[in-house]
Amino acid sequence: MADGGASLSTAGHGGVDRFSALHDDLLRHIITLLPIRYAARTAVLASRWRYLWRSNRLVLMDADIPEPAHDAVVPRVLADHLGHFRDVILYDCRLASLDRALPGWPRLLAVKRTERLALGNRFNRSEPSSVRLLPAGILRCDSLQQLHLDYWTFPSGAEVLLPHLRALTLTRIVISDPDLECLIAACPVLKSLGLFVNSSKHVRLRSKSLIGCTLVGPSRVEEFTVTMVDTPLLERFHLFQLLNGVEIRITRAPNLRVLGYLDTRVHKLQTGNSVIASDTMVRASTVVPSVNILGLTVNFGVFAEVKMLVSFLRYFTDVVTLHIESALHDPSVTADEPSGENHAKFWQETRPVCCLRSHVKKMVIHDFRGDQNEFEFLKFVAMNAQELQSLLVVLQEGIFSSADKVTEIKDELQCLQFPTGISAVLQVSPEAGTALRWEKSFDLTVDDPFDC
């Protein structure tokens, strides 16, 4: 494009410059779609393009700048660009070099009215003990609407001024529990929150605006607690890879509609003042009727987990869509070994579960292996699910290679008879990967983030 400027404005039209007829706003939009090295080159096309580039809202992604030019080009672009900044995404440049070349760059982000900012500190990942301190000026960039921080130490006690922030993602941040609570509280219009493997061990959600939260906690901590203290608008709470000693407390979340995945082995759930156990008596004051999409993880071979599965279901009385992940847990995590017993008697003696009997219309079983105890659960569902309209059984990926096993599972599923006359549908293609599942959990327009 550096030497093809004429072709951009005249190609294929007998030398007629048709781009000049476009409105400035449309041309600016075209520029924002280009990688930074090409967007800058539009300035050589004509004086009009030079004006458009220099006044346009900057979209800077250092990944678009060829190595090894990151450290030299990024500060020059930030310093020289006359327009406001729309997106600044810095993951590949050395921020220590940016500090030296442009000492006031955090303040410049605020002055230039940056809307979306992502700062990754990947050059410190080889030295976890020396994770750099986040520049406090970032937290006073009051134009920000989206902020993604990766691998920083949070400046404790720093002033936070983020009145327009709608989406916040913290990944591998060293931050204290009080600082995290203050940060969330200082974002009055925050809609979406993502917390990924940070140092906090007790997350207290107190927000009048928060709608969705995705949480990936530390995998080997002895205790991790998340409390929905006061979240009147919270609609979805999505958990990933919380493996040990996790307690979820629902104090005030009256609009919570989507919840999962609760793990029957390691997650403790408290609603109101009641901690749910496998033998806890259900009380009307502690059920959570707002949840209508629920995700649960259970090893059907472990009797304690099967009992906890039933207890969880009794507390979510109005579930319409139920996702169950049939899991064999990480062998490195201490847990009861699968009993190997057939739990048919347990399911035959279990009294009906309200949500299964009267509300669940769609059920998805993920990572199905065709074990007998999985089928015993499905038989219980078939006897009790009076409103079920759809049952999707998604095979574990390792089963695909055995045609005989797939046929055996299909035959057993066809033997199930449901009150509504439906038949189970078997999915024999892989589910979405973890990255896509995370992406869906952040998209508040997706009605069911657990769908395949």
C-alpha positions in Angstrom: 0.0 0.0 0.0 3.0 2.3 0.5 3.5 2.7 -3.2 -0.1 1.8 -4.2 -1.9 4.8 -3.0 -3.2 5.7 -6.4 -4.6 2.3 -6.9 -6.7 2.7 -3.8 -8.5 5.8 -5.1 -8.6 5.0 -8.8 -8.3 1.3 -9.5 -10.8 -0.3 -11.9 -12.6 2.9 -12.7 -10.7 4.5 -15.5 -8.8 6.9 -13.1 -11.9 8.2 -11.4 -11.4 8.9 -7.7 -14.5 7.4 -6.2 -13.2 7.4 -2.7 -13.3 11.2 -2.6 -17.0 11.1 -3.0 -17.4 9.2 0.3 -18.3 11.1 3.5 -15.5 11.7 6.0 -17.1 9.6 8.7 -17.2 6.6 6.3 -13.5 7.1 5.4 -12.6 7.3 9.0 -14.4 4.0 9.6 -12.4 2.4 6.8 -9.1 3.6 8.4 -10.0 2.1 11.8 -10.4 -1.3 10.1 -6.9 -1.3 8.8 -3.8 -2.5 10.8 -1.9 0.5 12.2 1.0 0.3 9.6 -1.5 0.5 6.7 -3.8 3.1 8.4 -0.8 5.4 8.8 0.1 5.0 5.1 -3.2 6.4 4.0 -1.8 9.8 4.9 0.3 9.7 1.7 -2.7 9.4 -0.6 -3.8 13.0 -0.6 -4.0 16.0 1.8 -7.6 15.0 2.6 -6.4 11.5 3.7 -3.6 13.0 5.7 -6.1 15.0 7.7 -8.4 12.0 8.2 -5.6 9.9 9.6 -4.2 12.5 11.9 -7.7 13.4 13.3 -9.2 10.0 13.3 -9.8 8.0 16.5 -6.6 5.9 16.8 -6.8 2.1 16.8 -3.4 0.9 17.9 -2.6 -2.8 18.3 1.1 -3.4 18.8 0.7 -6.9 17.4 0.1 -5.3 14.0 3.6 -3.7 14.1 6.4 -6.0 12.8 9.1 -7.0 15.1 11.5 -5.6 16.3 9.9 -2.2 15.7 7.4 -2.3 18.6 9.4 -0.4 21.1 10.2 2.5 18.8 6.9 2.8 16.9 4.4 2.6 19.8 5.6 5.7 21.7 5.9 7.6 18.5 2.4 6.9 17.4 1.0 7.7 20.8 2.9 10.9 21.0 2.3 12.2 17.5 -1.3 11.2 16.8 -3.6 14.3 17.0 -6.9 12.6 17.3 -8.5 10.8 20.2 -7.7 7.1 20.9 -10.4 4.5 20.4 -8.5 1.2 21.0 -5.0 0.8 22.5 -3.9 -2.8 22.8 -0.4 -3.4 24.0 0.8 -6.9 24.6 4.0 -7.2 22.5 5.9 -4.1 23.3 8.2 -3.7 26.3 6.5 -1.3 28.6 9.8 -0.5 30.3 10.9 0.9 26.9 7.6 2.8 26.6 8.2 4.4 30.0 11.6 5.6 28.9 10.6 6.9 25.5 7.2 8.4 26.6 7.2 8.8 30.4 3.7 10.4 30.5 1.9 7.8 28.4 -0.6 6.8 31.1 -1.7 10.4 31.4 -1.8 10.7 27.6 -4.3 7.8 27.4 -6.6 9.9 29.6 -6.1 13.2 27.7 -6.8 11.4 24.4 -10.0 10.0 25.7 -9.1 6.3 25.2 -12.2 4.1 25.1 -10.8 0.6 25.1 -7.5 -0.3 26.7 -5.7 -3.7 27.0 -2.4 -3.9 28.8 -0.5 -7.1 29.0 2.9 -7.4 30.7 4.1 -10.6 29.1 7.8 -9.8 29.4 7.5 -10.3 33.2 5.9 -13.7 33.1 9.3 -15.5 33.4 9.8 -13.7 36.7 6.5 -14.0 38.7 8.1 -12.5 41.8 8.8 -9.2 40.1 5.5 -8.5 38.4 5.5 -4.8 37.6 3.3 -2.3 39.4 0.4 -1.0 37.3 0.8 2.7 36.6 -1.8 4.3 38.8 -2.7 6.8 36.1 -4.5 4.0 34.2 -7.1 3.9 36.9 -7.9 7.6 36.4 -8.5 7.3 32.7 -12.1 8.4 33.0 -13.1 7.9 29.4 -12.5 4.2 29.4 -15.4 1.9 28.5 -13.4 -1.4 28.4 -10.3 -2.3 30.4 -8.3 -5.5 30.2 -5.2 -5.9 32.4 -2.9 -8.9 32.3 0.0 -9.7 34.7 0.3 -6.7 36.9 0.5 -5.8 40.6 -2.4 -3.5 41.5 -1.3 -0.2 43.2 -2.8 -0.7 46.6 -5.0 2.2 47.8 -4.8 4.0 44.4 -7.5 6.5 43.5 -9.9 4.9 40.9 -11.9 7.1 38.5 -13.7 5.0 35.9 -17.2 6.4 35.6 -17.9 5.1 32.1 -16.3 1.6 32.4 -18.7 -1.1 31.2 -16.4 -4.1 30.9 -13.5 -5.0 33.2 -11.2 -8.1 32.9 -8.4 -8.8 35.3 -6.0 -11.7 34.5 -3.2 -12.8 36.8 -3.3 -9.6 38.8 -1.7 -9.4 42.2 -4.5 -7.6 44.1 -5.8 -7.6 47.7 -9.4 -8.5 48.5 -10.2 -4.9 49.8 -8.6 -3.3 46.7 -10.6 -5.6 44.4 -13.9 -4.7 46.2 -13.1 -1.0 46.0 -12.2 -1.3 42.3 -15.5 -2.9 41.5 -17.4 -0.4 43.6 -15.6 2.5 41.8 -17.1 1.5 38.4 -20.7 2.7 38.7 -21.9 1.5 35.2 -20.0 -1.7 35.1 -21.9 -4.4 33.2 -19.4 -7.3 32.6 -16.6 -8.5 34.9 -14.0 -11.2 34.2 -11.6 -12.4 36.9 -9.0 -14.9 35.8 -6.5 -16.5 38.2 -5.9 -13.4 40.3 -4.4 -13.4 43.8 -7.7 -12.6 45.6 -9.1 -15.3 47.8 -12.4 -13.7 48.7 -14.3 -11.9 46.0 -17.1 -9.7 47.3 -19.4 -8.5 44.5 -21.1 -5.3 45.4 -22.4 -3.5 42.4 -25.7 -1.8 41.4 -25.0 -2.2 37.7 -23.2 -5.5 37.2 -25.0 -7.9 34.9 -22.5 -10.7 34.1 -19.5 -12.1 35.9 -17.0 -14.8 34.7 -14.6 -16.2 37.2 -11.6 -18.5 36.9 -10.1 -18.9 40.3 -6.7 -20.1 41.5 -6.7 -23.9 41.0 -4.7 -24.9 44.0 -5.8 -22.7 46.9 -7.1 -24.2 50.1 -10.0 -21.8 50.3 -11.7 -19.5 47.8 -14.9 -17.6 48.4 -17.1 -15.5 46.2 -20.0 -13.6 47.7 -22.8 -11.9 45.8 -23.2 -9.3 48.5 -25.4 -6.8 46.8 -25.9 -7.3 43.1 -29.5 -6.4 42.3 -29.0 -6.6 38.5 -26.7 -9.6 38.2 -28.2 -12.0 35.7 -25.3 -14.5 35.1 -22.5 -15.9 37.1 -20.1 -18.2 35.2 -17.5 -20.4 36.9 -14.5 -22.1 35.2 -11.8 -24.4 36.7 -12.4 -23.7 40.4 -11.0 -26.9 41.7 -10.5 -26.8 45.4 -12.3 -25.5 48.5 -14.6 -23.0 46.7 -17.6 -21.5 48.5 -20.2 -19.5 46.6 -22.5 -17.3 48.7 -25.6 -15.8 47.3 -26.7 -13.0 49.7 -28.5 -10.6 47.4 -28.8 -11.4 43.7 -32.6 -11.4 43.0 -32.2 -11.4 39.2 -29.7 -14.2 38.9 -30.8 -16.1 35.9 -27.8 -18.1 34.7 -25.5 -20.0 37.1 -22.8 -22.6 36.4 -20.9 -24.7 36.5 -21.4 -25.7 40.1 -19.1 -28.7 40.9 -20.8 -31.2 43.2 -17.4 -32.3 44.6 -15.7 -29.1 45.6 -18.2 -26.3 45.5 -20.1 -25.3 48.6 -23.2 -23.2 48.0 -24.7 -20.9 50.6 -28.0 -19.2 50.0 -29.1 -16.8 52.7 -27.8 -18.3 55.9 -28.0 -21.9 54.8 -25.1 -23.9 53.5 -26.3 -26.6 51.2 -25.3 -30.1 52.0 -26.5 -33.5 50.7 -28.8 -33.9 53.6 -29.9 -30.2 54.0 -33.7 -29.7 54.3 -35.0 -27.3 51.7 -36.7 -24.2 53.1 -38.7 -21.7 51.0 -36.6 -18.8 52.3 -33.4 -20.3 50.9 -34.4 -21.5 47.4 -33.2 -19.6 44.4 -36.2 -19.4 42.0 -34.7 -16.7 39.7 -32.2 -19.2 38.1 -33.7 -20.7 34.9 -30.4 -21.8 33.2 -28.2 -24.0 35.5 -25.0 -25.8 34.9 -23.7 -28.6 37.2 -20.7 -30.8 37.1 -20.9 -34.3 38.6 -19.1 -37.6 38.6 -22.0 -40.1 38.5 -19.7 -42.8 39.8 -19.2 -41.1 43.2 -22.2 -41.6 45.4 -21.5 -38.4 47.5 -21.6 -36.3 44.3 -24.8 -37.9 43.1 -26.5 -37.0 46.4 -25.1 -33.4 46.2 -26.4 -33.2 42.6 -30.0 -33.8 43.9 -29.5 -31.3 46.7 -28.4 -28.6 44.3 -31.3 -29.3 42.0 -33.8 -29.0 44.9 -32.6 -25.4 45.6 -33.1 -24.2 42.1 -36.8 -24.7 41.8 -37.6 -23.0 38.5 -34.8 -24.2 36.2 -35.9 -24.4 32.6 -32.6 -25.3 30.9 -30.3 -27.7 32.7 -26.7 -28.5 31.6 -24.9 -31.3 33.3 -21.3 -32.1 32.7 -20.5 -35.7 33.4 -16.9 -35.4 34.7 -14.1 -37.7 35.7 -12.1 -35.3 37.9 -8.5 -34.5 37.7 -6.7 -37.4 39.3 -4.1 -35.1 40.9 -6.8 -33.6 43.1 -7.6 -35.6 46.2 -11.1 -37.0 46.0 -13.1 -40.1 46.7 -12.5 -42.8 44.2 -15.6 -43.8 42.1 -17.4 -46.4 44.0 -18.1 -48.6 41.0 -21.5 -49.4 42.4 -24.7 -49.2 40.5 -26.8 -46.3 41.9 -30.1 -47.5 40.5 -31.6 -48.1 43.9 -30.8 -44.5 45.0 -32.6 -43.1 41.9 -35.5 -45.4 42.4 -35.9 -44.3 46.0 -35.3 -40.6 45.5 -38.4 -38.5 45.7 -39.2 -36.2 42.7 -37.2 -33.0 42.2 -39.4 -30.0 41.7 -37.5 -28.4 38.8 -37.2 -31.7 36.9 -40.8 -32.6 37.4 -42.4 -29.2 36.6 -40.1 -26.8 34.9 -37.1 -28.3 33.0 -37.9 -28.1 29.2 -34.3 -28.5 27.9 -31.5 -30.7 29.2 -28.0 -31.2 27.9 -25.6 -33.9 29.2 -22.0 -33.0 28.3 -19.1 -35.4 28.1 -21.3 -38.4 28.2 -19.4 -41.7 28.2 -22.2 -44.3 28.3 -21.5 -45.5 31.9 -24.3 -47.3 33.6 -24.7 -44.7 36.3 -25.2 -42.0 33.7 -28.0 -44.0 32.3 -29.5 -44.5 35.7 -29.8 -40.7 36.0 -31.4 -40.5 32.6 -33.9 -43.1 33.6 -34.8 -41.0 36.7 -35.2 -38.0 34.4 -37.4 -40.0 32.0 -39.7 -41.0 34.9 -40.0 -37.5 36.3 -39.6 -34.8 33.7 -43.2 -33.9 32.9 -42.3 -30.8 30.8 -39.1 -31.9 29.0 -39.1 -31.0 25.3 -35.5 -31.5 24.4 -32.7 -33.9 25.6 -29.3 -33.5 24.0 -26.6 -36.0 24.9 -23.1 -34.8 23.9 -20.5 -37.6 23.7 -17.1 -37.2 25.3 -14.6 -36.6 22.4 -12.7 -39.8 23.1 -15.8 -41.9 22.4 -16.1 -40.8 18.8 -13.4 -43.3 17.6 -15.4 -46.3 18.7 -18.3 -46.9 16.3 -19.5 -49.9 18.4 -19.7 -47.8 21.6 -21.6 -45.0 19.8 -24.1 -47.5 18.5 -24.5 -49.1 21.9 -25.2 -45.7 23.5 -27.6 -44.8 20.8 -29.5 -48.0 21.3 -29.8 -47.5 25.1 -31.0 -43.9 24.6 -33.7 -45.1 22.3 -35.0 -47.4 25.1 -35.8 -44.3 27.2 -39.4 -43.3 27.2 -40.3 -39.8 28.3 -43.8 -38.5 29.4 -43.7 -35.9 26.7 -43.0 -38.4 23.9 -39.6 -36.9 23.0 -36.5 -38.9 22.0 -32.9 -38.2 23.1 -30.7 -36.6 20.4 -27.1 -37.8 20.4 -24.4 -35.3 19.4 -21.2 -37.0 18.0 -19.2 -33.9 17.1 -16.8 -32.0 19.4 -18.1 -29.2 21.7 -16.7 -25.7 21.5 -13.2 -25.3 23.0 -12.5 -23.5 26.3 -11.6 -20.2 24.6 -14.9 -20.0 22.8 -16.8 -20.9 26.0 -15.0 -18.1 27.8 -15.9 -15.7 24.9 -19.6 -16.7 25.1 -19.6 -16.2 28.8 -18.7 -12.5 28.3 -21.3 -12.0 25.5 -24.4 -10.7 27.3 -26.4 -11.1 24.1 -26.0 -14.9 24.2 -29.0 -16.2 26.0 -27.4 -19.6 27.1 -23.6 -19.4 27.4 -23.4 -23.1 28.2 -24.8 -24.2 24.8 -22.6 -26.4 22.6 
